[in-house]
Amino acid sequence: MRARSRRTVRSSSPTLGFVMALPALALMVVFLIWPIITAADYSTTSASGFGDMERVGGSNFARALSDPALYAAFGRNIVFAVVVVFFSIAIGFVIAYFLYLRVAGWRVLQLLVMIPYIMPLVVTALLWQFMLEPENGLVNTALRSAGLGALAGPWLTGEGTALGSVSLVQIWVTVPFAMLLIFGAMIGLPGEVLEAAKLDGAGHVTTMFRVVLPMVRPTIVLVAFILTVQLFRSFDLVYLLTHGGPVGATTIATLYVFIQGFVNNEYGYANALG
């Protein structure tokens, strides 16, 4: 009897597992596979979101390959990603090392660094828009008070400064994430290696760059990869800060797709871009 019951359970377990996986499979089909199929279908049409649409074959894809605005948006995205990844990791690494050394006030530092990470992006955008406002913003007011009024400028509304300003805000948001992962890697470092460096007379700077940095390099590579993927998918913060302006100066790839679909009402072309 026991052997028969065991055989019954074993023979029915694959079926049971499939049945239990059905809800997850259904959700994946509804929210992942079906939207992809629908987007692929719309990408071959002249859909605008209104009225009738016509089949245009691969003309949307041909247009995308010859669209200079798309290449310009990708170029901005590359600059944006490289700048944000480099400075986020560099600043995050230094802060993580300070926390690792338990410098005076390290708990307060840890709390302050985490504020941008837990702050809603809408609040972050509003805060920085207030700080970078050309006339009465905190940054320009401080520069004028310090006698550096020549440096004051339209940070988010100037064609030459907008992308750099958006990158600065994104770095402020991203540093805590980089710091957390790098700090977690530092905690796992073998203490005897650091003790040996200390006995050899290595200072904090030498230890940081000659001992700690090589040992946490795999984590830094992982952080760089994650941030790069996130930044090429970034949309919300850039949109909230500048809406892609001025004159397209901060229109990165995802924002360009959004503008084509929901501003220019070229829904079919936007799906081809996506």
Disulfide bonds with the S-S distance in Angstrom:
none
